[in-house]
Amino acid sequence: MNFIHTAACLCGLFVAAGSSTALGQTILKNDRFPNDTTTVADAQMSIQAGFVAGEQALAVLTVPVNLRPAFKVTKVQIMWASTSPGTIPPSDQGSIMIYSGSVLQPGYFLVFDSKNDAADGDGLTPQMQDGGLNEFDFSSENIILNDVSKISVGLEFLTATDQNNGPSVCSDWPPNNANRSTAGANAIYGTWPEMGINSSQFFEPRIVLGPPFNSVFGISGNFFIRAVIESASNCPADLGSTGGFQGPDGVLDNNDFIVFINYFFGRNPAADIGRAGGVAGADLEWDNNDFIVFIDQFFAGCQ
């Protein structure tokens, strides 16, 4: 990677596909757009091009506290676009990658590589469609993680992307916008000679200015890469233990309500489990829908 070129495009021109979730599923994302991208109009994104074969673009995603005991990754969603959305033929790329933990911190490890059977993949090399949210369903792959607060999810490139027009992965802010990438939320595997990274490794692509023409390096905004997860625990409402302390104890009782209420009024992501209509899923709103979902989980018991 010589640099990451950013080119503005209009999200309103895209055709989103597969952006809905089933009951009990939660979308993990860093981008500022709503879960259902069909409602996004006239919002700018940036095409993050300049990738070469073997490099990876990843989002480092935070797992809600209530799902951390055990959760299953069912889908990966990646926005892929050119400066003329929908006009470029499909592009075969390398693989969908899922890591346990943040690849920017020690202790991460690879849990799924869609092209590599040895890493629980099934030989899938993703075909990216220009101009929309590409969704890949891995619900049959049984990708289950336990006691993990972050996962890193992304795309490995098989072919180089056009540095001027794409198509490529996208971020949620236009070039050089003051609202740039969130610290610790984005990663790239590759090289970055302008920053002295001459051997392939994971690094954070924060915005910097460089010579010779005060060029912009890095990404403006956060990668538009998402994961869809669901609880793999047999008791998702088991949040509290004796005394109202946090932590599951295998029993559903008043302690779980105490912990949930504390999470709710503390605006903790662990209580953001309901969306409009009392449907399971996070929406960055703490309201009656979260209580509806929690109560449903509580009385459903442990399966």
TIVOGU-510961 format. One record per residue (C-alpha): residue number from 0; residue in three letters; x, y, z. Coordinates in pm, whole numbers, plus 32768, in hexadecimal, padded with zeros to 4 digits. Example, Ala and Ser with C-alpha at 12.3 -4.5 7.8 and 13.67 -1.06 7.14 Angstrom:
# TIVOGU-510961
   num   residuo      x      y      z
     0       ALA   84CE   7E3E   830C
     1       SER   8557   7F96   82CA
# end
This chain:
# TIVOGU-510961
   num   residuo      x      y      z
     0       MET   8000   8000   8000
     1       ASN   8099   8146   7F93
     2       PHE   7F80   8211   802A
     3       ILE   7E0C   8203   805F
     4       HIS   7D5C   82E2   7F69
     5       THR   7C0D   8373   7FD4
     6       ALA   7B02   83CD   7ED8
     7       ALA   79AC   8453   7F30
     8       CYS   7871   83A6   7EBB
     9       LEU   76FF   83C3   7F0F
    10       CYS   766B   82AC   7FE0
    11       GLY   7517   830C   7F5A
    12       LEU   757F   827B   7E0B
    13       PHE   75BF   8123   7E9B
    14       VAL   74D8   7FFA   7E9A
    15       ALA   74F0   7F5A   7FF0
    16       ALA   74BF   7DE4   8009
    17       GLY   748C   7CF6   812B
    18       SER   7495   7E01   8239
    19       SER   737D   7D74   830F
    20       THR   73A9   7C94   843F
    21       ALA   72DB   7B7F   84D0
    22       LEU   7244   7B7C   862C
    23       GLY   7352   7B63   8735
    24       GLN   746D   7BDC   8657
    25       THR   7544   7D0E   8699
    26       ILE   760A   7DDB   859D
    27       LEU   7767   7E40   860E
    28       LYS   77E3   7F75   8557
    29       ASN   78BF   80A8   8572
    30       ASP   7821   816B   8454
    31       ARG   7725   827F   849F
    32       PHE   7614   81FF   83B8
    33       PRO   74D4   814E   842B
    34       ASN   74BE   7FD4   842A
    35       ASP   73D6   7FD8   82FD
    36       THR   74A6   8087   81F4
    37       THR   737A   80A7   810D
    38       THR   7317   81D4   81E1
    39       VAL   7462   8287   81A3
    40       ALA   7448   83A2   80A7
    41       ASP   7538   84B3   8037
    42       ALA   7639   844E   813C
    43       GLN   779F   8451   80C9
    44       MET   789B   833B   80ED
    45       SER   7A01   8312   8080
    46       ILE   7A91   8202   7FA3
    47       GLN   7BCD   817F   8049
    48       ALA   7C9C   8102   7F26
    49       GLY   7E0C   80BD   7EE6
    50       PHE   7E07   7F5B   7F75
    51       VAL   7ED6   7E46   7ED9
    52       ALA   7EB8   7CCC   7EDD
    53       GLY   7EE7   7C32   8035
    54       GLU   7E8B   7D6A   80FA
    55       GLN   7D5E   7D7A   81DF
    56       ALA   7C69   7E8B   8248
    57       LEU   7BC3   7E49   8397
    58       ALA   7AD0   7EE1   848E
    59       VAL   7B17   7EA8   85FE
    60       LEU   79BC   7E79   8695
    61       THR   7947   7E82   87FF
    62       VAL   786B   7D64   887A
    63       PRO   774C   7DC8   8966
    64       VAL   7788   7D50   8AC9
    65       ASN   7650   7C78   8AD4
    66       LEU   76C7   7BAB   89A9
    67       ARG   7830   7B78   8A13
    68       PRO   7804   7A31   8AD3
    69       ALA   77C6   7982   8986
    70       PHE   775F   7A08   8832
    71       LYS   774E   7993   86CB
    72       VAL   77B8   7A5E   8599
    73       THR   76AD   7A20   8492
    74       LYS   76F4   7B24   8384
    75       VAL   77F8   7C1E   830C
    76       GLN   7793   7D57   824C
    77       ILE   7886   7E28   817E
    78       MET   783A   7F63   80B7
    79       TRP   78EB   7F4F   7F66
    80       ALA   78D4   806C   7E6C
    81       SER   7977   812E   7D53
    82       THR   7955   829E   7CF8
    83       SER   7846   822C   7C02
    84       PRO   7781   8137   7CDB
    85       GLY   76F3   8008   7C2C
    86       THR   77C0   802B   7AEE
    87       ILE   78EE   7F4E   7B3B
    88       PRO   78D7   7DD2   7B08
    89       PRO   78DE   7CF1   7C3C
    90       SER   7A36   7CCA   7CD8
    91       ASP   7AB6   7B81   7D67
    92       GLN   7B7F   7BC4   7EA2
    93       GLY   7C4A   7AF0   7F90
    94       SER   7B8D   7A9D   80CC
    95       ILE   7AAF   7B0F   81EA
    96       MET   7B7E   7B16   8328
    97       ILE   7B02   7B09   8492
    98       TYR   7BEF   7B2D   85BB
    99       SER   7BAB   7B0A   872C
   100       GLY   7C16   7C4E   87D6
   101       SER   7CA4   7D8B   8741
   102       VAL   7DB9   7D4F   8644
   103       LEU   7E4E   7E97   86C5
   104       GLN   7E86   7E01   881E
   105       PRO   7F45   7CCD   889B
   106       GLY   7E82   7B8C   88C4
   107       TYR   7DB3   7B87   8785
   108       PHE   7D96   7A49   86B6
   109       LEU   7CF5   79DD   8571
   110       VAL   7BAE   791F   859C
   111       PHE   7B27   791A   8438
   112       ASP   7BBA   793C   82DB
   113       SER   7AAB   78FE   81D8
   114       LYS   7B9A   787C   80CC
   115       ASN   7C68   779C   81B0
   116       ASP   7BD3   7654   8229
   117       ALA   7CE5   763A   832F
   118       ALA   7C57   7776   83D1
   119       ASP   7AF1   76EF   83CC
   120       GLY   7AA4   778C   827A
   121       ASP   79FD   76D9   815B
   122       GLY   7AC1   7757   8031
   123       LEU   79F5   7894   8004
   124       THR   7AA6   79AA   7F47
   125       PRO   79B3   7ACE   7F5D
   126       GLN   7930   7B72   7E24
   127       MET   78FB   7CE6   7E65
   128       GLN   77E1   7D9E   7DB4
   129       ASP   781E   7F0C   7D63
   130       GLY   7738   800E   7E00
   131       GLY   76A0   7F67   7F30
   132       LEU   76B8   7EBA   807E
   133       ASN   7739   7D5C   8031
   134       GLU   76BE   7C5C   812C
   135       PHE   7755   7B04   8168
   136       ASP   768E   7A05   8231
   137       PHE   7761   792A   8315
   138       SER   7646   78B0   83F4
   139       SER   7692   7746   8395
   140       GLU   7804   7767   83EC
   141       ASN   77CA   7764   8565
   142       ILE   78C1   787F   85B0
   143       ILE   789E   7893   872B
   144       LEU   7975   7969   8811
   145       ASN   7979   7971   898D
   146       ASP   79D2   7A88   8A82
   147       VAL   7A46   7B7A   8974
   148       SER   7A13   7CF5   8985
   149       LYS   7A88   7D42   8822
   150       ILE   7A9E   7C96   86D3
   151       SER   7B54   7D05   8598
   152       VAL   7A9C   7CC7   8452
   153       GLY   7B06   7D18   82F2
   154       LEU   7B62   7CCB   818D
   155       GLU   7CA3   7C3D   8100
   156       PHE   7CEC   7CC2   7FA2
   157       LEU   7D3D   7BDA   7E82
   158       THR   7D6F   7CED   7D82
   159       ALA   7DE5   7E54   7D9B
   160       THR   7CE0   7F67   7DA9
   161       ASP   7CE5   8096   7CC3
   162       GLN   7D7C   81B7   7D88
   163       ASN   7CA5   82BA   7CDB
   164       ASN   7B4E   8222   7CA2
   165       GLY   7B31   80DD   7D62
   166       PRO   7A67   800D   7D98
   167       SER   7ADD   7FC3   7EF5
   168       VAL   7A70   7FBF   805E
   169       CYS   79DC   8103   80DF
   170       SER   79E0   81D9   8218
   171       ASP   78CB   82B1   82A6
   172       TRP   795C   840E   827A
   173       PRO   79CC   84CE   8146
   174       PRO   7B3F   851E   8110
   175       ASN   7BE9   860B   8202
   176       ASN   7AB3   8638   82DA
   177       ALA   7AF2   86A4   8440
   178       ASN   7A31   8573   84B6
   179       ARG   7B3D   8473   846E
   180       SER   7B73   830E   84DA
   181       THR   7B28   829C   863C
   182       ALA   7C5D   8236   86FD
   183       GLY   7C87   80BE   8707
   184       ALA   7B60   807C   861E
   185       ASN   7C11   8036   84D3
   186       ALA   7D35   7F61   8466
   187       ILE   7DF7   7F06   8330
   188       TYR   7EDE   7DE2   82F3
   189       GLY   7FEC   7E46   81FE
   190       THR   8105   7F40   81D8
   191       TRP   8107   80BB   81ED
   192       PRO   825F   8137   817C
   193       GLU   8202   82A3   81B1
   194       MET   81E2   8257   8325
   195       GLY   8311   8173   8335
   196       ILE   8246   802E   832E
   197       ASN   830C   7F6B   822C
   198       SER   82AD   7E08   828D
   199       SER   814A   7D84   8292
   200       GLN   80A1   7DAA   83E4
   201       PHE   7F60   7E27   8487
   202       PHE   7F5A   7F9C   84BF
   203       GLU   7E60   80B4   84FB
   204       PRO   7E30   8193   83C8
   205       ARG   7E02   82E4   8474
   206       ILE   7DFF   841F   839F
   207       VAL   7F50   84CB   836D
   208       LEU   7FDC   85C3   8273
   209       GLY   8114   8567   81B2
   210       PRO   8205   85DC   80A7
   211       PRO   823F   862F   7F98
   212       PHE   80F6   86E5   7F5A
   213       ASN   8061   86E0   80B6
   214       SER   7FA0   85A8   8052
   215       VAL   7E9E   8509   8136
   216       PHE   7EF1   83AB   81B1
   217       GLY   7E0B   82CB   8277
   218       ILE   7C91   82B4   8282
   219       SER   7B9A   83C9   82C5
   220       GLY   7A8B   832D   839A
   221       ASN   7A4D   81C3   83FA
   222       PHE   7A42   8098   8313
   223       PHE   78DF   803E   82A7
   224       ILE   7912   7ED4   8310
   225       ARG   781A   7E2A   83F7
   226       ALA   77DC   7CDE   84A5
   227       VAL   768D   7C49   8505
   228       ILE   7690   7B79   8642
   229       GLU   759B   7AC2   8721
   230       SER   75B0   7A2D   887A
   231       ALA   7639   78CE   888C
   232       SER   75F6   78C2   8A01
   233       ASN   74DA   77E8   8A7A
   234       CYS   7477   78FB   8B6E
   235       PRO   749B   7A5E   8ADB
   236       ALA   73D8   7B07   8BF8
   237       ASP   74C6   7A7D   8D01
   238       LEU   757D   7BC5   8D49
   239       GLY   758E   7BCD   8EC6
   240       SER   75F4   7AFD   8FEF
   241       THR   75A0   7B04   9164
   242       GLY   759F   7C62   91F5
   243       GLY   7554   7D07   90A7
   244       PHE   76BA   7CE5   9033
   245       GLN   7711   7CD2   8EC3
   246       GLY   7758   7B7B   8E32
   247       PRO   768A   7A46   8DDB
   248       ASP   7645   793E   8EE4
   249       GLY   756B   784A   8E24
   250       VAL   7430   78C3   8ED7
   251       LEU   7324   79B3   8E5B
   252       ASP   72A9   7A8B   8F7A
   253       ASN   728B   7BF2   8FF9
   254       ASN   7404   7C1F   8FE6
   255       ASP   73F3   7C15   8E6D
   256       PHE   72F1   7D2D   8E6F
   257       ILE   73C8   7DFC   8F5E
   258       VAL   74F7   7DE1   8E7A
   259       PHE   742B   7E24   8D41
   260       ILE   7390   7F5D   8DDB
   261       ASN   74E7   7FDA   8E46
   262       TYR   7566   7F9E   8CE5
   263       PHE   7435   8051   8C56
   264       PHE   7452   818F   8D22
   265       GLY   75CA   818F   8CF5
   266       ARG   7590   8181   8B7C
   267       ASN   7669   804C   8B6F
   268       PRO   766E   7F98   8A1C
   269       ALA   760C   7E5A   8AD7
   270       ALA   74AD   7EEA   8B02
   271       ASP   748B   7F63   899B
   272       ILE   73E7   7E22   8927
   273       GLY   729A   7E95   8893
   274       ARG   7229   7F59   8764
   275       ALA   70DF   7FF5   86F9
   276       GLY   6FC1   7F01   8720
   277       GLY   7070   7E3D   8834
   278       VAL   714D   7D88   8739
   279       ALA   729F   7D0D   87B2
   280       GLY   73CD   7DD8   8742
   281       ALA   7494   7F0C   87A2
   282       ASP   7428   8066   8729
   283       LEU   74EE   8153   880B
   284       GLU   73A8   81A7   88BE
   285       TRP   7358   8146   8A23
   286       ASP   71DD   812C   8A34
   287       ASN   70B8   8043   8A77
   288       ASN   711C   7F62   8955
   289       ASP   724F   7EF4   8A18
   290       PHE   7173   7E92   8B3F
   291       ILE   7087   7DD3   8A5B
   292       VAL   71A3   7D04   89CA
   293       PHE   7241   7CC5   8B1F
   294       ILE   70F7   7C56   8BB6
   295       ASP   70BB   7B6E   8A8D
   296       GLN   7215   7AD9   8ABF
   297       PHE   71DD   7AB5   8C36
   298       PHE   7095   79FA   8C1B
   299       ALA   7116   7927   8AFB
   300       GLY   7202   7894   8BFD
   301       CYS   733D   77D2   8BBB
   302       GLN   732D   76F5   8A89
# end
